[in-house]
Amino acid sequence: MVEKGMDAEVQGDKGKARGTANGQEGTKGTEALWAVLVTRELWKKNVWNDAKSVSIVALGCFHPVAKVQSAALHFFLGSDEEDEDSESEDEAPDIRALQHRREINKKTKSGERKIAKAEHVAKKKSTAKGSKSTPNFPAIQQLNDPQGFGEKLYDGLVRYDKRYSLEHKLLIMQLLSRIMGTHKLCVLGFYTYIMKYLTHHQLRVPLILASLAQSVHELTPPDALVPVIRKIAQEFVHPGVGAEVIAAGINAIREICKRQPWCLGETDGGAELLGDLIEYRKSRDKGVVVAARSLLQLYREVNPGLLKRRERGKTASMGLSSGNQPLPFGQQRGAAMDIDGLNLLEEHLKQAKGDGPDVDMSDTEDEKGWENWDVASGSSSDESEDEWINVDSDEQKEFNISDSEDEKEAKAPESNDRGDGVTEERVQSVSILATTKILTPADFALLQDLRLKEAQRVVEAGGGSQSKRRLAMLEAQKKAVVSAGDDPTATLITESNILGVRKKAKADYEERLASIAKGREGREKFGSAKGKKNKASVSSSTNKEKKRNKPIMMARYSSAVRAKKMASLKDKQKRLRAHIDRAKKAYH
């Protein structure tokens, strides 16, 4: 059903091209939309959770109808928002209907205020929904031919750039960046395309920067990222913009450099640019300071050679002085002679199986270690027998390889002091467990615990600073593995990572009421306690007490005082005579 209508012309979702193509009534794509929606619902219920279901939705990402594309893109991004008329319209106010009513009815200020309030509510709800969405990593990992899928996404994004709205293009950018980051793809044209959106006044620029950083990985060529870093630094990090813009630019550069540190190199002026960015740690804004310090700490760990001597720190300076230089892009260190801590695992297995010197550890308990893991099964014996080709004995030729060049080269390094710095004692101390037993995932987990326990024992026995650093490194690795296994979104970059630390936003009405109610907990009933203390019966203050404590400025303008001032001479004489009579009666 998804294939139906795939050969039609692409319909945009912007302006007059919305829902039509070349002024003609476009195909609605109802069947394809239903196919995507049904697949999504069955995926949620864990009924269809295989690669075939993913391929159905992946085909919908290239459908000519923008509504079908949006539904398929939201499936991979893990969001339940669609462009169709659904639950979102019931929750948020209809902005278009209000604007249409505004054009017809009389223009008033109250109507403008209602539309502005409705737009604010709709924007707030859409932002809250977007922040709760999590990407569908299992579906992204089951894509067939991720490189071809990513290139087709990029081609459609560039070809129909003027037909799609910004929101639709952001969906494609997000999916393309997550596929590139998950499968380590190189779609180099994406970095050239996204540069035109890297301006501080661009709408939804934090999400664009997050998509850019998400697409970078350790296999991305640094030459493709150098223009992007320069563009971000020129547009976001300069004195002519606000502090939040500078913090967002530095955070975006940090996230990119975290995945590919060599995008700032010594040959292309990267050291000078890095020095300028780090100088913002002396800013007065907290967000800018935190962003600059995080960038400084990153390059202290990955490439301290780009920093000035006074900015490297003690640990990085000691590493550089000892010759511990980071390898350039595309280079790897020498082949590993052994797995770190494998002898600990060998000793542990021997102790667990009876402390015997000659213990066969090749096949025992291997099946338990492969639980919950898929093992690729080989071909059957019947199939392999059909592929054998019989060769006559007279056609076989004997070759004497005793004096071959390969054997001569192998004999050369056999000496007490090998040319690559590896001594014979070290070769002999290498554990043979890896050559006699296939290590299972359970064995590697046990190996990690054994290395951690050994590092703790060395530190408790009085090990130096090197032992403490090794223990801290092992603990960090274990924590990273656990967090990555529990939360697959740990490596996901969001808008909050780009915006960084910000000042606390002003609380809305509901938050203020909640704060007031929380402050009243465990307190007596709200109200004045004046006049209720030290009395037999609970009562308020009397009118006489209130009159006595009345402010003088209020008493001056009271009706009683004003009546005394305005009284006639006859009234004053009557009042005085009455006062004298009352006084005489009081003494008799």
DRENMARPA-164690 format. One line per field, with one value per residue (C-alpha): residue in one letter; residue number from 1; x, y, z. Coordinates in steps of 0.2 Angstrom, whole numbers. Layout:
BEGIN
res = c(A, ...)
n = c(NUM, ...)
u = c(X, ...)
v = c(Y, ...)
w = c(Z, ...)
//
This chain:
BEGIN
res = c(M, V, E, K, G, M, D, A, E, V, Q, G, D, K, G, K, A, R, G, T, A, N, G, Q, E, G, T, K, G, T, E, A, L, W, A, V, L, V, T, R, E, L, W, K, K, N, V, W, N, D, A, K, S, V, S, I, V, A, L, G, C, F, H, P, V, A, K, V, Q, S, A, A, L, H, F, F, L, G, S, D, E, E, D, E, D, S, E, S, E, D, E, A, P, D, I, R, A, L, Q, H, R, R, E, I, N, K, K, T, K, S, G, E, R, K, I, A, K, A, E, H, V, A, K, K, K, S, T, A, K, G, S, K, S, T, P, N, F, P, A, I, Q, Q, L, N, D, P, Q, G, F, G, E, K, L, Y, D, G, L, V, R, Y, D, K, R, Y, S, L, E, H, K, L, L, I, M, Q, L, L, S, R, I, M, G, T, H, K, L, C, V, L, G, F, Y, T, Y, I, M, K, Y, L, T, H, H, Q, L, R, V, P, L, I, L, A, S, L, A, Q, S, V, H, E, L, T, P, P, D, A, L, V, P, V, I, R, K, I, A, Q, E, F, V, H, P, G, V, G, A, E, V, I, A, A, G, I, N, A, I, R, E, I, C, K, R, Q, P, W, C, L, G, E, T, D, G, G, A, E, L, L, G, D, L, I, E, Y, R, K, S, R, D, K, G, V, V, V, A, A, R, S, L, L, Q, L, Y, R, E, V, N, P, G, L, L, K, R, R, E, R, G, K, T, A, S, M, G, L, S, S, G, N, Q, P, L, P, F, G, Q, Q, R, G, A, A, M, D, I, D, G, L, N, L, L, E, E, H, L, K, Q, A, K, G, D, G, P, D, V, D, M, S, D, T, E, D, E, K, G, W, E, N, W, D, V, A, S, G, S, S, S, D, E, S, E, D, E, W, I, N, V, D, S, D, E, Q, K, E, F, N, I, S, D, S, E, D, E, K, E, A, K, A, P, E, S, N, D, R, G, D, G, V, T, E, E, R, V, Q, S, V, S, I, L, A, T, T, K, I, L, T, P, A, D, F, A, L, L, Q, D, L, R, L, K, E, A, Q, R, V, V, E, A, G, G, G, S, Q, S, K, R, R, L, A, M, L, E, A, Q, K, K, A, V, V, S, A, G, D, D, P, T, A, T, L, I, T, E, S, N, I, L, G, V, R, K, K, A, K, A, D, Y, E, E, R, L, A, S, I, A, K, G, R, E, G, R, E, K, F, G, S, A, K, G, K, K, N, K, A, S, V, S, S, S, T, N, K, E, K, K, R, N, K, P, I, M, M, A, R, Y, S, S, A, V, R, A, K, K, M, A, S, L, K, D, K, Q, K, R, L, R, A, H, I, D, R, A, K, K, A, Y, H)
n = c(1, 2, 3, 4, 5, 6, 7, 8, 9, 10, 11, 12, 13, 14, 15, 16, 17, 18, 19, 20, 21, 22, 23, 24, 25, 26, 27, 28, 29, 30, 31, 32, 33, 34, 35, 36, 37, 38, 39, 40, 41, 42, 43, 44, 45, 46, 47, 48, 49, 50, 51, 52, 53, 54, 55, 56, 57, 58, 59, 60, 61, 62, 63, 64, 65, 66, 67, 68, 69, 70, 71, 72, 73, 74, 75, 76, 77, 78, 79, 80, 81, 82, 83, 84, 85, 86, 87, 88, 89, 90, 91, 92, 93, 94, 95, 96, 97, 98, 99, 100, 101, 102, 103, 104, 105, 106, 107, 108, 109, 110, 111, 112, 113, 114, 115, 116, 117, 118, 119, 120, 121, 122, 123, 124, 125, 126, 127, 128, 129, 130, 131, 132, 133, 134, 135, 136, 137, 138, 139, 140, 141, 142, 143, 144, 145, 146, 147, 148, 149, 150, 151, 152, 153, 154, 155, 156, 157, 158, 159, 160, 161, 162, 163, 164, 165, 166, 167, 168, 169, 170, 171, 172, 173, 174, 175, 176, 177, 178, 179, 180, 181, 182, 183, 184, 185, 186, 187, 188, 189, 190, 191, 192, 193, 194, 195, 196, 197, 198, 199, 200, 201, 202, 203, 204, 205, 206, 207, 208, 209, 210, 211, 212, 213, 214, 215, 216, 217, 218, 219, 220, 221, 222, 223, 224, 225, 226, 227, 228, 229, 230, 231, 232, 233, 234, 235, 236, 237, 238, 239, 240, 241, 242, 243, 244, 245, 246, 247, 248, 249, 250, 251, 252, 253, 254, 255, 256, 257, 258, 259, 260, 261, 262, 263, 264, 265, 266, 267, 268, 269, 270, 271, 272, 273, 274, 275, 276, 277, 278, 279, 280, 281, 282, 283, 284, 285, 286, 287, 288, 289, 290, 291, 292, 293, 294, 295, 296, 297, 298, 299, 300, 301, 302, 303, 304, 305, 306, 307, 308, 309, 310, 311, 312, 313, 314, 315, 316, 317, 318, 319, 320, 321, 322, 323, 324, 325, 326, 327, 328, 329, 330, 331, 332, 333, 334, 335, 336, 337, 338, 339, 340, 341, 342, 343, 344, 345, 346, 347, 348, 349, 350, 351, 352, 353, 354, 355, 356, 357, 358, 359, 360, 361, 362, 363, 364, 365, 366, 367, 368, 369, 370, 371, 372, 373, 374, 375, 376, 377, 378, 379, 380, 381, 382, 383, 384, 385, 386, 387, 388, 389, 390, 391, 392, 393, 394, 395, 396, 397, 398, 399, 400, 401, 402, 403, 404, 405, 406, 407, 408, 409, 410, 411, 412, 413, 414, 415, 416, 417, 418, 419, 420, 421, 422, 423, 424, 425, 426, 427, 428, 429, 430, 431, 432, 433, 434, 435, 436, 437, 438, 439, 440, 441, 442, 443, 444, 445, 446, 447, 448, 449, 450, 451, 452, 453, 454, 455, 456, 457, 458, 459, 460, 461, 462, 463, 464, 465, 466, 467, 468, 469, 470, 471, 472, 473, 474, 475, 476, 477, 478, 479, 480, 481, 482, 483, 484, 485, 486, 487, 488, 489, 490, 491, 492, 493, 494, 495, 496, 497, 498, 499, 500, 501, 502, 503, 504, 505, 506, 507, 508, 509, 510, 511, 512, 513, 514, 515, 516, 517, 518, 519, 520, 521, 522, 523, 524, 525, 526, 527, 528, 529, 530, 531, 532, 533, 534, 535, 536, 537, 538, 539, 540, 541, 542, 543, 544, 545, 546, 547, 548, 549, 550, 551, 552, 553, 554, 555, 556, 557, 558, 559, 560, 561, 562, 563, 564, 565, 566, 567, 568, 569, 570, 571, 572, 573, 574, 575, 576, 577, 578, 579, 580, 581, 582, 583, 584, 585, 586, 587, 588)
u = c(0, 14, 21, 5, 8, 27, 29, 19, 26, 32, 19, 25, 18, 22, 11, 1, 10, 2, -7, -6, 7, 8, -9, -17, -26, -13, -15, -21, -10, -24, -19, -1, -4, -15, -1, 11, -1, -6, 12, 16, 2, 7, 25, 20, 10, 26, 17, 27, 44, 55, 65, 51, 40, 54, 56, 38, 39, 56, 48, 35, 49, 51, 32, 27, 14, 21, 8, 14, 32, 28, 20, 35, 47, 38, 39, 58, 59, 48, 35, 17, 13, 6, 0, -17, -32, -31, -30, -18, -31, -43, -30, -23, -33, -37, -26, -32, -50, -47, -37, -51, -64, -53, -53, -72, -77, -74, -56, -54, -40, -48, -49, -30, -26, -36, -27, -10, -15, -20, -4, 6, -4, -2, 17, 19, 10, 19, 36, 31, 26, 42, 53, 44, 48, 62, 69, 65, 82, 77, 69, 84, 96, 86, 87, 92, 106, 108, 120, 108, 93, 103, 109, 91, 85, 98, 94, 76, 80, 91, 80, 63, 70, 58, 43, 45, 41, 54, 46, 46, 64, 69, 61, 71, 87, 84, 81, 96, 108, 102, 105, 122, 127, 120, 128, 143, 139, 147, 135, 147, 135, 124, 136, 137, 118, 115, 127, 114, 104, 118, 113, 108, 91, 86, 70, 72, 91, 95, 87, 97, 113, 108, 105, 122, 131, 121, 127, 146, 156, 174, 174, 168, 183, 189, 190, 171, 168, 181, 170, 155, 165, 171, 153, 146, 160, 157, 138, 136, 152, 155, 151, 137, 125, 117, 124, 112, 118, 136, 133, 123, 137, 151, 140, 137, 156, 159, 147, 155, 173, 168, 164, 178, 192, 202, 190, 201, 219, 235, 237, 220, 221, 211, 222, 219, 200, 201, 210, 197, 183, 191, 193, 175, 177, 180, 163, 150, 136, 135, 129, 144, 156, 150, 151, 169, 175, 167, 176, 192, 190, 186, 203, 213, 207, 207, 221, 230, 243, 231, 230, 243, 254, 246, 228, 233, 232, 243, 237, 238, 255, 262, 255, 263, 280, 279, 276, 258, 253, 235, 235, 230, 214, 215, 229, 229, 241, 251, 242, 237, 247, 234, 217, 219, 216, 214, 226, 214, 200, 210, 215, 197, 191, 204, 199, 181, 184, 195, 212, 218, 233, 227, 209, 199, 191, 186, 168, 162, 148, 149, 131, 126, 137, 128, 110, 100, 112, 110, 123, 125, 123, 134, 129, 124, 136, 125, 127, 145, 148, 140, 153, 168, 178, 189, 207, 218, 234, 245, 239, 245, 261, 274, 281, 296, 292, 306, 317, 303, 304, 289, 298, 314, 304, 296, 313, 320, 311, 314, 327, 327, 325, 312, 313, 296, 300, 291, 302, 302, 296, 281, 276, 278, 267, 252, 237, 233, 214, 209, 217, 208, 191, 178, 175, 156, 148, 146, 165, 168, 157, 166, 182, 177, 172, 189, 199, 189, 192, 211, 212, 203, 215, 230, 224, 220, 238, 245, 246, 252, 242, 243, 234, 220, 219, 217, 203, 194, 195, 188, 174, 169, 169, 158, 146, 146, 142, 128, 120, 121, 113, 99, 95, 99, 95, 111, 120, 106, 108, 94, 90, 94, 112, 114, 106, 116, 114, 101, 94, 78, 63, 48, 36, 18, 2, 1, 18, 16, 0, 9, 24, 11, 2, 19, 24, 8, 11, 13, 8, -7, -22, -18, -24, -20, -18, -19, -31, -32, -18, -19, -38, -50, -61, -54, -60, -53, -48, -62, -68, -61, -43, -45, -49, -35, -22, -29, -16, -17, -19, -34, -42, -40, -52, -64, -82, -82, -67, -73, -90, -82, -73, -88, -100, -108, -106, -123, -118, -102, -111, -123, -109, -99, -114, -118, -100, -101, -117, -110, -95, -105, -116, -100, -94, -111)
v = c(0, 12, 9, 16, 34, 34, 39, 55, 72, 78, 89, 102, 108, 126, 140, 137, 121, 113, 98, 101, 99, 112, 119, 102, 92, 81, 63, 62, 46, 40, 21, 25, 35, 21, 8, 19, 22, 3, -2, 11, 5, -13, -9, 0, -16, -27, -37, -31, -28, -35, -27, -29, -17, -5, -6, -2, 14, 18, 18, 30, 43, 45, 46, 62, 66, 77, 70, 52, 58, 67, 51, 40, 53, 54, 35, 35, 50, 43, 57, 54, 71, 70, 83, 75, 82, 72, 74, 89, 100, 96, 100, 116, 131, 132, 147, 148, 148, 163, 172, 169, 175, 191, 195, 194, 202, 219, 223, 226, 226, 212, 201, 204, 199, 183, 178, 182, 172, 157, 158, 158, 143, 133, 136, 131, 115, 110, 114, 103, 89, 90, 89, 72, 63, 50, 43, 25, 18, -1, 5, 15, 1, -11, -1, -10, 0, 15, 23, 23, 28, 43, 48, 48, 58, 71, 71, 74, 88, 97, 94, 100, 113, 126, 115, 110, 121, 123, 111, 97, 101, 100, 83, 77, 84, 76, 59, 60, 66, 52, 39, 46, 46, 29, 20, 31, 37, 51, 61, 76, 87, 88, 100, 111, 112, 116, 130, 142, 140, 143, 161, 167, 175, 159, 151, 134, 137, 127, 111, 114, 115, 99, 90, 96, 90, 73, 69, 70, 55, 49, 44, 61, 69, 85, 95, 94, 101, 116, 128, 123, 127, 144, 148, 145, 155, 170, 170, 166, 170, 189, 204, 210, 196, 192, 180, 166, 166, 165, 151, 141, 144, 138, 123, 118, 119, 109, 95, 94, 94, 80, 68, 74, 83, 86, 98, 111, 108, 118, 120, 129, 141, 130, 134, 153, 150, 138, 151, 165, 153, 149, 167, 168, 159, 177, 183, 189, 178, 161, 151, 158, 154, 136, 133, 140, 130, 114, 117, 120, 104, 94, 99, 96, 78, 75, 86, 97, 102, 115, 124, 137, 130, 139, 132, 114, 109, 98, 81, 86, 94, 78, 68, 79, 79, 60, 59, 54, 63, 60, 51, 61, 58, 41, 34, 20, 14, -3, -19, -25, -39, -44, -40, -29, -40, -57, -65, -61, -69, -85, -86, -83, -97, -109, -106, -108, -125, -133, -125, -137, -133, -142, -137, -137, -120, -121, -128, -128, -116, -107, -108, -99, -84, -82, -81, -67, -65, -70, -82, -84, -102, -109, -119, -137, -152, -157, -141, -140, -157, -152, -138, -150, -152, -168, -165, -179, -183, -181, -163, -159, -150, -150, -133, -131, -115, -118, -104, -92, -74, -75, -87, -76, -61, -70, -76, -59, -52, -67, -60, -55, -37, -35, -20, -13, -12, -28, -39, -58, -58, -48, -60, -75, -67, -65, -76, -89, -89, -79, -93, -107, -101, -90, -76, -73, -56, -63, -66, -48, -41, -52, -46, -28, -32, -41, -26, -14, -25, -27, -8, -5, -18, -9, 8, 1, -6, 11, 13, 30, 43, 32, 18, 31, 38, 20, 16, 32, 28, 10, 17, 30, 16, 5, 20, 24, 6, 5, 21, 17, 0, 7, 23, 22, 41, 45, 50, 60, 78, 89, 108, 109, 103, 117, 131, 126, 134, 148, 160, 153, 158, 167, 156, 155, 157, 138, 137, 152, 144, 128, 137, 146, 130, 121, 136, 134, 116, 112, 130, 136, 142, 158, 174, 187, 181, 198, 199, 180, 177, 178, 179, 167, 167, 169, 185, 199, 217, 228, 244, 254, 246, 249, 267, 270, 263, 272, 282, 301, 305, 294, 301, 319, 316, 305, 311, 314, 326, 335, 337, 345, 357, 363, 364, 381, 391, 386, 367, 370, 379, 364, 352, 361, 363, 345, 341, 352, 344, 326, 332, 339, 323, 313, 322, 321)
w = c(0, 3, -14, -22, -28, -26, -44, -42, -41, -24, -15, -3, 13, 11, 4, -11, -15, 1, -4, -23, -37, -51, -48, -50, -37, -29, -23, -5, -1, 11, 9, 12, 27, 34, 31, 40, 55, 56, 56, 70, 81, 79, 82, 99, 104, 100, 86, 71, 78, 64, 50, 37, 47, 48, 29, 26, 36, 29, 11, 18, 21, 2, -2, -12, 0, 14, 27, 24, 25, 42, 49, 44, 51, 67, 69, 68, 79, 92, 92, 91, 83, 66, 53, 53, 62, 78, 97, 96, 89, 104, 117, 109, 103, 84, 79, 61, 66, 78, 64, 52, 64, 68, 49, 48, 64, 71, 75, 94, 106, 116, 101, 98, 116, 114, 99, 107, 122, 111, 101, 117, 124, 108, 107, 125, 122, 106, 115, 130, 118, 108, 123, 129, 113, 112, 97, 91, 92, 89, 72, 67, 71, 60, 44, 29, 20, 31, 20, 5, 16, 23, 5, -1, 13, 10, -9, -6, 7, -6, -21, -13, -1, -7, -6, 12, 27, 40, 52, 39, 35, 53, 54, 40, 48, 64, 57, 45, 59, 71, 57, 54, 72, 75, 60, 58, 41, 31, 21, 19, 9, 24, 33, 17, 17, 35, 35, 28, 44, 56, 61, 78, 71, 63, 69, 79, 78, 95, 87, 71, 81, 90, 74, 67, 83, 83, 65, 70, 75, 76, 58, 51, 41, 51, 34, 32, 50, 49, 39, 51, 66, 59, 54, 71, 79, 68, 70, 88, 97, 96, 107, 96, 102, 119, 132, 128, 110, 115, 127, 113, 101, 113, 118, 100, 96, 112, 107, 89, 96, 109, 95, 83, 92, 77, 69, 78, 72, 73, 54, 51, 65, 77, 92, 90, 89, 104, 114, 109, 114, 131, 135, 138, 154, 162, 157, 169, 163, 171, 156, 145, 159, 161, 142, 141, 155, 149, 132, 141, 151, 136, 127, 143, 141, 122, 115, 127, 114, 107, 124, 130, 144, 158, 153, 152, 170, 180, 173, 155, 157, 165, 151, 137, 146, 147, 128, 129, 113, 105, 88, 73, 63, 54, 64, 77, 90, 89, 89, 107, 114, 127, 134, 150, 165, 156, 168, 182, 173, 170, 188, 193, 182, 188, 206, 202, 194, 207, 206, 194, 183, 168, 167, 150, 149, 131, 131, 148, 153, 137, 133, 149, 145, 128, 136, 128, 114, 95, 89, 70, 65, 52, 37, 40, 36, 21, 13, 15, 8, -8, -10, -9, -25, -27, -32, -38, -29, -45, -47, -29, -29, -15, -10, 1, 11, 24, 17, 11, 14, 27, 38, 37, 42, 56, 63, 63, 78, 89, 101, 119, 115, 101, 89, 94, 113, 118, 128, 128, 146, 142, 128, 139, 152, 140, 145, 133, 138, 123, 111, 120, 124, 116, 128, 131, 135, 153, 153, 148, 162, 175, 168, 171, 189, 192, 185, 196, 212, 208, 206, 223, 231, 224, 230, 248, 248, 247, 228, 221, 211, 195, 204, 209, 192, 185, 198, 193, 175, 178, 188, 175, 161, 172, 175, 157, 151, 164, 159, 141, 143, 154, 144, 125, 124, 135, 119, 112, 110, 114, 114, 133, 129, 117, 127, 143, 160, 160, 173, 181, 171, 178, 186, 179, 189, 192, 199, 210, 218, 220, 229, 240, 245, 249, 260, 270, 274, 293, 298, 307, 298, 288, 296, 310, 328, 335, 350, 352, 364, 383, 383, 391, 376, 358, 351, 341, 346, 352, 343, 357, 355, 336, 339, 350, 338, 323, 313, 317, 298, 297, 313, 307, 292, 302, 302, 321, 321, 306, 314, 329, 318, 309, 324, 327, 343, 350, 348, 357, 371, 373, 373, 385, 397, 396, 400, 416, 422, 420, 430, 444, 445, 446, 462, 471)
//
